[in-house]
Amino acid sequence: MKFAVIGAGFSGCIIARELALSGYNVELYETREHIGGNCYSERDDETGIMVHKYGPHIFHTDNQMVWDFITQFSEFVPYVNRVKTTSCGGVYSLPINLHTINQFFNKTLNPSEARDYLSELGEDKIENPQSFEEQALKFVGKELYEAFFKGYTLKQWGIEPSKLPASILKRLPIRFNYDDNYFNHKYQGMPKNGYTPIFEQLIEHNNISLLLNTNFDKSSIKDYEHVFYTGPLDAWFNFDCGRLRYRTLDFKREVHSGDYQGCAVMNYGDESIHYTRISEHKHFSPWEEHPNTTVIFKEYSRFAEDGDIPYYPIRQLEEKTMLSKYIQKANNSSNVSFLGRLGTYRYLDMDVTIKEALDASQVILKSLSSGKIIPPFFVDPL
């Protein structure tokens, strides 16, 4: 039995691996010249620094199974992501914590006092926040909202915060202590040699044939027992119902001497600065030494157009309506399954992507052994 897997990111590589380990033959298609999807990492030719080509990826999870799985393929070095932001003429820690609050308001509040202080600043009349803006105003008040959320969000999403759902802000914690760890997970780390070797090991199997720089010809679907597609859902159906909207990113690379900004990630909250953040990649691997040179990437966000790399799905009402139509078309399709970030039109962290791919693999293998039909989706995309 021969299977096609389309897309060599985490979803595709894990599905290919699990099928191959069970004795099945897999042809793994990838339109890019490399494996790893947006997690791809490489050495910068000029500086020798390990760079994350498609933006920073810090691995973080509370899932023991996922951690045990991924650490089979690389030594992970403990890494804490300490993000800073430049806003209103100052530099502050993110997420907003007790130090951020005291520094911004020139106070010396303890945790209880800070809670009371923000409660007084918050707009209590907003009882049931519907938008990002209302959620922020209720949580932290106008000053902190405008300093840390409004400009950055407008640049990141290209949509007024008053038109974004409140659920986006619920992912951004506010801490009433001095913890400046951006994430709050049990396991946090960086692969010592970058992410690409992980993908190389994932698909290192005689039953897997890798086809780079290759588009899958849908007319050949009959040649396979089943196809697993991790590309954009709307693209599979030739955009028959319209194009699902994404934000994409542009990166401006610069090489400098020494240390450019003193941290890995510096956000820019002011709307007048057009980029959203600067990533200085040598700080993502502090166990390496690059004292004399550094490479940075200024990150600009915009709406994705045809040919752009899709990063962040814009799941507003219009897109969800269109998504429902594509889900119906997928459910009416045969011999193809959709999974991953693009295949389900959802923003997924790496650990969630891995968990879903491993779970999907179990469903696939059980279906094959029992003669049942492999489902078109393994999660609810809506």
TITI-822332 format. One record per residue (C-alpha): residue number from 1; residue in three letters; x, y, z. Coordinates in steps of 0.25 Angstrom, whole numbers, plus 2048, in hexadecimal, padded with zeros to 3 digits. Layout:
k: NUM	r: ala	east: X	north: Y	up: Z
...
***
This chain:
k: 1	r: met	east: 800	north: 800	up: 800
k: 2	r: lys	east: 805	north: 80E	up: 7FC
k: 3	r: phe	east: 802	north: 81B	up: 802
k: 4	r: ala	east: 804	north: 829	up: 7FE
k: 5	r: val	east: 807	north: 834	up: 809
k: 6	r: ile	east: 807	north: 842	up: 804
k: 7	r: gly	east: 80F	north: 84C	up: 80C
k: 8	r: ala	east: 81C	north: 849	up: 814
k: 9	r: gly	east: 819	north: 851	up: 821
k: 10	r: phe	east: 817	north: 84A	up: 82E
k: 11	r: ser	east: 809	north: 845	up: 82A
k: 12	r: gly	east: 80E	north: 83F	up: 81D
k: 13	r: cys	east: 81B	north: 839	up: 822
k: 14	r: ile	east: 814	north: 833	up: 82E
k: 15	r: ile	east: 809	north: 82C	up: 826
k: 16	r: ala	east: 814	north: 827	up: 81C
k: 17	r: arg	east: 81C	north: 822	up: 827
k: 18	r: glu	east: 811	north: 81A	up: 82E
k: 19	r: leu	east: 80C	north: 814	up: 821
k: 20	r: ala	east: 81B	north: 810	up: 81D
k: 21	r: leu	east: 81D	north: 80A	up: 82B
k: 22	r: ser	east: 811	north: 801	up: 829
k: 23	r: gly	east: 816	north: 7FC	up: 81C
k: 24	r: tyr	east: 80F	north: 805	up: 812
k: 25	r: asn	east: 816	north: 80C	up: 806
k: 26	r: val	east: 814	north: 81C	up: 806
k: 27	r: glu	east: 817	north: 826	up: 7FC
k: 28	r: leu	east: 819	north: 834	up: 803
k: 29	r: tyr	east: 817	north: 840	up: 7FA
k: 30	r: glu	east: 81C	north: 84E	up: 7FE
k: 31	r: thr	east: 81B	north: 85A	up: 7F5
k: 32	r: arg	east: 827	north: 861	up: 7FC
k: 33	r: glu	east: 836	north: 85D	up: 7FA
k: 34	r: his	east: 837	north: 859	up: 808
k: 35	r: ile	east: 82F	north: 851	up: 813
k: 36	r: gly	east: 82B	north: 856	up: 820
k: 37	r: gly	east: 820	north: 860	up: 81C
k: 38	r: asn	east: 820	north: 86D	up: 823
k: 39	r: cys	east: 829	north: 866	up: 82E
k: 40	r: tyr	east: 835	north: 865	up: 825
k: 41	r: ser	east: 842	north: 86A	up: 82A
k: 42	r: glu	east: 84F	north: 86C	up: 824
k: 43	r: arg	east: 85D	north: 872	up: 826
k: 44	r: asp	east: 85E	north: 881	up: 821
k: 45	r: asp	east: 869	north: 880	up: 816
k: 46	r: glu	east: 86F	north: 88E	up: 81A
k: 47	r: thr	east: 86F	north: 88D	up: 829
k: 48	r: gly	east: 86E	north: 87E	up: 82C
k: 49	r: ile	east: 863	north: 880	up: 836
k: 50	r: met	east: 857	north: 876	up: 836
k: 51	r: val	east: 84B	north: 87E	up: 831
k: 52	r: his	east: 83C	north: 87A	up: 831
k: 53	r: lys	east: 839	north: 87E	up: 822
k: 54	r: tyr	east: 82A	north: 880	up: 824
k: 55	r: gly	east: 82B	north: 887	up: 832
k: 56	r: pro	east: 82E	north: 882	up: 840
k: 57	r: his	east: 829	north: 875	up: 845
k: 58	r: ile	east: 82B	north: 872	up: 853
k: 59	r: phe	east: 826	north: 864	up: 858
k: 60	r: his	east: 81D	north: 864	up: 864
k: 61	r: thr	east: 813	north: 85A	up: 869
k: 62	r: asp	east: 80C	north: 854	up: 875
k: 63	r: asn	east: 80A	north: 847	up: 86E
k: 64	r: gln	east: 814	north: 83C	up: 873
k: 65	r: met	east: 811	north: 833	up: 867
k: 66	r: val	east: 814	north: 83E	up: 85D
k: 67	r: trp	east: 821	north: 842	up: 864
k: 68	r: asp	east: 825	north: 833	up: 865
k: 69	r: phe	east: 822	north: 832	up: 856
k: 70	r: ile	east: 82A	north: 83E	up: 851
k: 71	r: thr	east: 836	north: 83C	up: 85A
k: 72	r: gln	east: 839	north: 82F	up: 853
k: 73	r: phe	east: 83E	north: 836	up: 847
k: 74	r: ser	east: 846	north: 841	up: 84D
k: 75	r: glu	east: 84D	north: 846	up: 85A
k: 76	r: phe	east: 844	north: 851	up: 85F
k: 77	r: val	east: 84B	north: 85C	up: 867
k: 78	r: pro	east: 843	north: 863	up: 872
k: 79	r: tyr	east: 83F	north: 871	up: 86C
k: 80	r: val	east: 836	north: 87C	up: 873
k: 81	r: asn	east: 830	north: 886	up: 869
k: 82	r: arg	east: 831	north: 893	up: 86F
k: 83	r: val	east: 82A	north: 89D	up: 866
k: 84	r: lys	east: 82C	north: 8AC	up: 867
k: 85	r: thr	east: 824	north: 8B7	up: 861
k: 86	r: thr	east: 828	north: 8C5	up: 85D
k: 87	r: ser	east: 81C	north: 8CE	up: 85F
k: 88	r: cys	east: 819	north: 8DD	up: 862
k: 89	r: gly	east: 828	north: 8E0	up: 863
k: 90	r: gly	east: 82B	north: 8D5	up: 86D
k: 91	r: val	east: 82F	north: 8C6	up: 86D
k: 92	r: tyr	east: 826	north: 8BC	up: 875
k: 93	r: ser	east: 825	north: 8AE	up: 878
k: 94	r: leu	east: 81A	north: 8A5	up: 871
k: 95	r: pro	east: 810	north: 89F	up: 875
k: 96	r: ile	east: 80B	north: 8AB	up: 87E
k: 97	r: asn	east: 810	north: 8A7	up: 88C
k: 98	r: leu	east: 812	north: 8AE	up: 899
k: 99	r: his	east: 81F	north: 8B5	up: 894
k: 100	r: thr	east: 819	north: 8BA	up: 887
k: 101	r: ile	east: 80D	north: 8C0	up: 88F
k: 102	r: asn	east: 816	north: 8C6	up: 89A
k: 103	r: gln	east: 820	north: 8CB	up: 88F
k: 104	r: phe	east: 815	north: 8D1	up: 886
k: 105	r: phe	east: 80E	north: 8D8	up: 891
k: 106	r: asn	east: 81A	north: 8DC	up: 899
k: 107	r: lys	east: 814	north: 8D4	up: 8A5
k: 108	r: thr	east: 819	north: 8CA	up: 8B0
k: 109	r: leu	east: 80D	north: 8C2	up: 8B1
k: 110	r: asn	east: 80C	north: 8B4	up: 8B7
k: 111	r: pro	east: 804	north: 8A9	up: 8B0
k: 112	r: ser	east: 7F7	north: 8AC	up: 8B7
k: 113	r: glu	east: 7F9	north: 8BB	up: 8B5
k: 114	r: ala	east: 7FB	north: 8B9	up: 8A6
k: 115	r: arg	east: 7EF	north: 8B1	up: 8A5
k: 116	r: asp	east: 7E7	north: 8BC	up: 8AC
k: 117	r: tyr	east: 7ED	north: 8C7	up: 8A3
k: 118	r: leu	east: 7EA	north: 8C0	up: 896
k: 119	r: ser	east: 7DC	north: 8BD	up: 89B
k: 120	r: glu	east: 7DA	north: 8CC	up: 89D
k: 121	r: leu	east: 7E0	north: 8CF	up: 88F
k: 122	r: gly	east: 7D8	north: 8C4	up: 888
k: 123	r: glu	east: 7CA	north: 8C8	up: 882
k: 124	r: asp	east: 7C1	north: 8C1	up: 88B
k: 125	r: lys	east: 7B5	north: 8C5	up: 883
k: 126	r: ile	east: 7B9	north: 8BB	up: 878
k: 127	r: glu	east: 7B2	north: 8AF	up: 87E
k: 128	r: asn	east: 7B3	north: 8A5	up: 872
k: 129	r: pro	east: 7BF	north: 8A9	up: 869
k: 130	r: gln	east: 7BC	north: 8A5	up: 85B
k: 131	r: ser	east: 7C9	north: 8AB	up: 854
k: 132	r: phe	east: 7D8	north: 8AB	up: 856
k: 133	r: glu	east: 7D7	north: 8BA	up: 85A
k: 134	r: glu	east: 7CC	north: 8B8	up: 864
k: 135	r: gln	east: 7D3	north: 8AC	up: 86B
k: 136	r: ala	east: 7E0	north: 8B4	up: 86C
k: 137	r: leu	east: 7D9	north: 8C1	up: 871
k: 138	r: lys	east: 7D2	north: 8B8	up: 87C
k: 139	r: phe	east: 7DE	north: 8B1	up: 880
k: 140	r: val	east: 7E9	north: 8BC	up: 880
k: 141	r: gly	east: 7E3	north: 8C9	up: 87D
k: 142	r: lys	east: 7E5	north: 8D3	up: 872
k: 143	r: glu	east: 7F4	north: 8D7	up: 875
k: 144	r: leu	east: 7FA	north: 8C8	up: 875
k: 145	r: tyr	east: 7F1	north: 8C5	up: 869
k: 146	r: glu	east: 7F6	north: 8D0	up: 860
k: 147	r: ala	east: 804	north: 8CE	up: 865
k: 148	r: phe	east: 805	north: 8BF	up: 863
k: 149	r: phe	east: 7FA	north: 8B9	up: 85B
k: 150	r: lys	east: 7F3	north: 8C3	up: 851
k: 151	r: gly	east: 7FE	north: 8C7	up: 848
k: 152	r: tyr	east: 805	north: 8B9	up: 848
k: 153	r: thr	east: 7F8	north: 8B2	up: 845
k: 154	r: leu	east: 7F4	north: 8BC	up: 83A
k: 155	r: lys	east: 801	north: 8B9	up: 833
k: 156	r: gln	east: 801	north: 8AA	up: 836
k: 157	r: trp	east: 7F3	north: 8A8	up: 831
k: 158	r: gly	east: 7F0	north: 8B4	up: 828
k: 159	r: ile	east: 7E2	north: 8B5	up: 82E
k: 160	r: glu	east: 7DD	north: 8BE	up: 839
k: 161	r: pro	east: 7DE	north: 8B8	up: 847
k: 162	r: ser	east: 7CF	north: 8BC	up: 848
k: 163	r: lys	east: 7CC	north: 8B2	up: 83D
k: 164	r: leu	east: 7D4	north: 8A6	up: 842
k: 165	r: pro	east: 7CE	north: 89C	up: 84B
k: 166	r: ala	east: 7D1	north: 89D	up: 85A
k: 167	r: ser	east: 7D6	north: 88F	up: 85A
k: 168	r: ile	east: 7E3	north: 893	up: 854
k: 169	r: leu	east: 7E7	north: 89B	up: 860
k: 170	r: lys	east: 7E3	north: 88F	up: 86A
k: 171	r: arg	east: 7F0	north: 889	up: 865
k: 172	r: leu	east: 7F9	north: 894	up: 86B
k: 173	r: pro	east: 7FB	north: 893	up: 87A
k: 174	r: ile	east: 7FC	north: 89E	up: 884
k: 175	r: arg	east: 805	north: 89B	up: 890
k: 176	r: phe	east: 805	north: 8A1	up: 89D
k: 177	r: asn	east: 813	north: 89C	up: 8A1
k: 178	r: tyr	east: 821	north: 89E	up: 89A
k: 179	r: asp	east: 821	north: 892	up: 891
k: 180	r: asp	east: 825	north: 897	up: 883
k: 181	r: asn	east: 825	north: 889	up: 87D
k: 182	r: tyr	east: 81C	north: 88B	up: 871
k: 183	r: phe	east: 817	north: 87D	up: 872
k: 184	r: asn	east: 811	north: 875	up: 87D
k: 185	r: his	east: 814	north: 867	up: 87A
k: 186	r: lys	east: 81B	north: 85C	up: 881
k: 187	r: tyr	east: 824	north: 859	up: 875
k: 188	r: gln	east: 82B	north: 864	up: 86E
k: 189	r: gly	east: 837	north: 862	up: 865
k: 190	r: met	east: 83F	north: 864	up: 858
k: 191	r: pro	east: 844	north: 858	up: 850
k: 192	r: lys	east: 854	north: 85A	up: 851
k: 193	r: asn	east: 856	north: 858	up: 842
k: 194	r: gly	east: 84A	north: 85F	up: 83D
k: 195	r: tyr	east: 83C	north: 859	up: 838
k: 196	r: thr	east: 840	north: 854	up: 82A
k: 197	r: pro	east: 848	north: 847	up: 830
k: 198	r: ile	east: 83B	north: 843	up: 837
k: 199	r: phe	east: 834	north: 843	up: 82A
k: 200	r: glu	east: 83F	north: 83B	up: 823
k: 201	r: gln	east: 83E	north: 831	up: 82E
k: 202	r: leu	east: 82F	north: 830	up: 82D
k: 203	r: ile	east: 82F	north: 82C	up: 81F
k: 204	r: glu	east: 83C	north: 824	up: 81F
k: 205	r: his	east: 835	north: 817	up: 81B
k: 206	r: asn	east: 836	north: 80E	up: 80E
k: 207	r: asn	east: 827	north: 80E	up: 80D
k: 208	r: ile	east: 827	north: 81D	up: 80B
k: 209	r: ser	east: 82A	north: 824	up: 7FD
k: 210	r: leu	east: 82C	north: 833	up: 7FE
k: 211	r: leu	east: 829	north: 83B	up: 7F2
k: 212	r: leu	east: 82D	north: 84A	up: 7F5
k: 213	r: asn	east: 829	north: 855	up: 7EB
k: 214	r: thr	east: 81E	north: 84D	up: 7E7
k: 215	r: asn	east: 80F	north: 850	up: 7E6
k: 216	r: phe	east: 805	north: 845	up: 7E8
k: 217	r: asp	east: 7FD	north: 841	up: 7DB
k: 218	r: lys	east: 7EF	north: 83F	up: 7E0
k: 219	r: ser	east: 7EC	north: 836	up: 7D4
k: 220	r: ser	east: 7F6	north: 82C	up: 7DA
k: 221	r: ile	east: 7ED	north: 82A	up: 7E7
k: 222	r: lys	east: 7E8	north: 81D	up: 7E1
k: 223	r: asp	east: 7F7	north: 818	up: 7E2
k: 224	r: tyr	east: 7F6	north: 818	up: 7F1
k: 225	r: glu	east: 7EF	north: 811	up: 7FC
k: 226	r: his	east: 7EC	north: 81E	up: 802
k: 227	r: val	east: 7F2	north: 82D	up: 802
k: 228	r: phe	east: 7F5	north: 835	up: 80E
k: 229	r: tyr	east: 7F5	north: 844	up: 80B
k: 230	r: thr	east: 7FB	north: 84E	up: 814
k: 231	r: gly	east: 7FB	north: 85A	up: 80B
k: 232	r: pro	east: 7F0	north: 865	up: 80A
k: 233	r: leu	east: 7E2	north: 85F	up: 80B
k: 234	r: asp	east: 7DD	north: 869	up: 800
k: 235	r: ala	east: 7E8	north: 866	up: 7F7
k: 236	r: trp	east: 7E5	north: 858	up: 7F6
k: 237	r: phe	east: 7D7	north: 85C	up: 7F1
k: 238	r: asn	east: 7DD	north: 866	up: 7E7
k: 239	r: phe	east: 7D7	north: 871	up: 7EF
k: 240	r: asp	east: 7C9	north: 86E	up: 7EA
k: 241	r: cys	east: 7C2	north: 875	up: 7F6
k: 242	r: gly	east: 7CC	north: 880	up: 7F7
k: 243	r: arg	east: 7D9	north: 882	up: 7FE
k: 244	r: leu	east: 7DB	north: 881	up: 80D
k: 245	r: arg	east: 7E2	north: 88D	up: 812
k: 246	r: tyr	east: 7F0	north: 88C	up: 819
k: 247	r: arg	east: 7FA	north: 896	up: 81E
k: 248	r: thr	east: 808	north: 894	up: 818
k: 249	r: leu	east: 816	north: 899	up: 81D
k: 250	r: asp	east: 821	north: 8A0	up: 816
k: 251	r: phe	east: 82F	north: 8A0	up: 81C
k: 252	r: lys	east: 83A	north: 8AA	up: 81A
k: 253	r: arg	east: 847	north: 8A4	up: 81D
k: 254	r: glu	east: 853	north: 8AD	up: 823
k: 255	r: val	east: 861	north: 8A9	up: 828
k: 256	r: his	east: 867	north: 8B1	up: 833
k: 257	r: ser	east: 873	north: 8B1	up: 83C
k: 258	r: gly	east: 873	north: 8AC	up: 84A
k: 259	r: asp	east: 865	north: 8AB	up: 851
k: 260	r: tyr	east: 85A	north: 8B3	up: 84A
k: 261	r: gln	east: 84F	north: 8B3	up: 854
k: 262	r: gly	east: 853	north: 8AB	up: 860
k: 263	r: cys	east: 848	north: 8A1	up: 85F
k: 264	r: ala	east: 842	north: 897	up: 856
k: 265	r: val	east: 834	north: 89E	up: 853
k: 266	r: met	east: 831	north: 8AD	up: 854
k: 267	r: asn	east: 823	north: 8B1	up: 851
k: 268	r: tyr	east: 81F	north: 8BE	up: 84C
k: 269	r: gly	east: 811	north: 8C3	up: 851
k: 270	r: asp	east: 811	north: 8D1	up: 84B
k: 271	r: glu	east: 809	north: 8D1	up: 83E
k: 272	r: ser	east: 813	north: 8DB	up: 838
k: 273	r: ile	east: 81D	north: 8D1	up: 837
k: 274	r: his	east: 819	north: 8C8	up: 82C
k: 275	r: tyr	east: 81F	north: 8BB	up: 830
k: 276	r: thr	east: 819	north: 8B3	up: 83B
k: 277	r: arg	east: 826	north: 8AD	up: 841
k: 278	r: ile	east: 835	north: 8AA	up: 83F
k: 279	r: ser	east: 83B	north: 89D	up: 842
k: 280	r: glu	east: 84A	north: 89B	up: 844
k: 281	r: his	east: 84C	north: 88D	up: 842
k: 282	r: lys	east: 859	north: 88A	up: 849
k: 283	r: his	east: 852	north: 88C	up: 856
k: 284	r: phe	east: 849	north: 880	up: 852
k: 285	r: ser	east: 856	north: 877	up: 854
k: 286	r: pro	east: 85D	north: 87E	up: 860
k: 287	r: trp	east: 866	north: 871	up: 861
k: 288	r: glu	east: 86D	north: 875	up: 854
k: 289	r: glu	east: 877	north: 881	up: 853
k: 290	r: his	east: 876	north: 88C	up: 849
k: 291	r: pro	east: 87C	north: 898	up: 850
k: 292	r: asn	east: 880	north: 8A0	up: 844
k: 293	r: thr	east: 874	north: 89F	up: 83B
k: 294	r: thr	east: 865	north: 89E	up: 83B
k: 295	r: val	east: 859	north: 89C	up: 832
k: 296	r: ile	east: 84B	north: 8A2	up: 834
k: 297	r: phe	east: 83E	north: 8A2	up: 82D
k: 298	r: lys	east: 834	north: 8AD	up: 82D
k: 299	r: glu	east: 826	north: 8A7	up: 82C
k: 300	r: tyr	east: 81B	north: 8AD	up: 824
k: 301	r: ser	east: 80D	north: 8A8	up: 824
k: 302	r: arg	east: 803	north: 8A9	up: 818
k: 303	r: phe	east: 7F7	north: 8A2	up: 812
k: 304	r: ala	east: 7FC	north: 896	up: 80A
k: 305	r: glu	east: 7FA	north: 897	up: 7FB
k: 306	r: asp	east: 7FB	north: 88C	up: 7F0
k: 307	r: gly	east: 809	north: 886	up: 7F1
k: 308	r: asp	east: 80C	north: 88A	up: 7FF
k: 309	r: ile	east: 80F	north: 881	up: 80B
k: 310	r: pro	east: 802	north: 880	up: 813
k: 311	r: tyr	east: 805	north: 882	up: 822
k: 312	r: tyr	east: 7F9	north: 886	up: 82B
k: 313	r: pro	east: 7EB	north: 883	up: 827
k: 314	r: ile	east: 7E1	north: 88E	up: 828
k: 315	r: arg	east: 7D5	north: 887	up: 82E
k: 316	r: gln	east: 7CB	north: 891	up: 82E
k: 317	r: leu	east: 7BC	north: 88F	up: 82B
k: 318	r: glu	east: 7BE	north: 890	up: 81C
k: 319	r: glu	east: 7C9	north: 886	up: 81C
k: 320	r: lys	east: 7C2	north: 87C	up: 825
k: 321	r: thr	east: 7B6	north: 87C	up: 81C
k: 322	r: met	east: 7BF	north: 879	up: 810
k: 323	r: leu	east: 7C7	north: 86F	up: 818
k: 324	r: ser	east: 7B9	north: 867	up: 81B
k: 325	r: lys	east: 7B7	north: 866	up: 80C
k: 326	r: tyr	east: 7C5	north: 860	up: 80A
k: 327	r: ile	east: 7C3	north: 857	up: 816
k: 328	r: gln	east: 7B7	north: 852	up: 80F
k: 329	r: lys	east: 7BE	north: 850	up: 802
k: 330	r: ala	east: 7C9	north: 848	up: 809
k: 331	r: asn	east: 7BF	north: 83F	up: 810
k: 332	r: asn	east: 7B9	north: 83C	up: 803
k: 333	r: ser	east: 7C7	north: 838	up: 7FD
k: 334	r: ser	east: 7CD	north: 82A	up: 7FD
k: 335	r: asn	east: 7DB	north: 825	up: 800
k: 336	r: val	east: 7E0	north: 832	up: 805
k: 337	r: ser	east: 7E2	north: 837	up: 813
k: 338	r: phe	east: 7E5	north: 845	up: 818
k: 339	r: leu	east: 7EE	north: 849	up: 824
k: 340	r: gly	east: 7F8	north: 853	up: 82A
k: 341	r: arg	east: 7F7	north: 862	up: 82A
k: 342	r: leu	east: 7F4	north: 864	up: 81C
k: 343	r: gly	east: 7EB	north: 858	up: 81A
k: 344	r: thr	east: 7E2	north: 85C	up: 825
k: 345	r: tyr	east: 7E4	north: 86B	up: 824
k: 346	r: arg	east: 7E8	north: 86D	up: 833
k: 347	r: tyr	east: 7F3	north: 873	up: 83A
k: 348	r: leu	east: 7FB	north: 868	up: 841
k: 349	r: asp	east: 807	north: 868	up: 84A
k: 350	r: met	east: 812	north: 85D	up: 846
k: 351	r: asp	east: 80E	north: 854	up: 852
k: 352	r: val	east: 7FF	north: 854	up: 84E
k: 353	r: thr	east: 803	north: 851	up: 840
k: 354	r: ile	east: 80B	north: 845	up: 844
k: 355	r: lys	east: 801	north: 840	up: 84E
k: 356	r: glu	east: 7F6	north: 841	up: 843
k: 357	r: ala	east: 7FF	north: 83A	up: 839
k: 358	r: leu	east: 802	north: 82F	up: 843
k: 359	r: asp	east: 7F3	north: 82D	up: 846
k: 360	r: ala	east: 7F0	north: 82D	up: 837
k: 361	r: ser	east: 7FA	north: 822	up: 835
k: 362	r: gln	east: 7F3	north: 819	up: 83F
k: 363	r: val	east: 7E6	north: 81B	up: 838
k: 364	r: ile	east: 7EC	north: 819	up: 82A
k: 365	r: leu	east: 7F3	north: 80C	up: 82E
k: 366	r: lys	east: 7E7	north: 807	up: 836
k: 367	r: ser	east: 7DE	north: 80A	up: 82A
k: 368	r: leu	east: 7E8	north: 802	up: 820
k: 369	r: ser	east: 7E8	north: 7F6	up: 829
k: 370	r: ser	east: 7D9	north: 7F5	up: 82B
k: 371	r: gly	east: 7D6	north: 7F9	up: 81D
k: 372	r: lys	east: 7CE	north: 805	up: 821
k: 373	r: ile	east: 7CE	north: 812	up: 819
k: 374	r: ile	east: 7D8	north: 81C	up: 81D
k: 375	r: pro	east: 7D1	north: 829	up: 821
k: 376	r: pro	east: 7D3	north: 836	up: 819
k: 377	r: phe	east: 7D6	north: 83E	up: 826
k: 378	r: phe	east: 7DC	north: 839	up: 833
k: 379	r: val	east: 7D7	north: 846	up: 83B
k: 380	r: asp	east: 7CC	north: 850	up: 839
k: 381	r: pro	east: 7D2	north: 85B	up: 831
k: 382	r: leu	east: 7C7	north: 865	up: 836
***
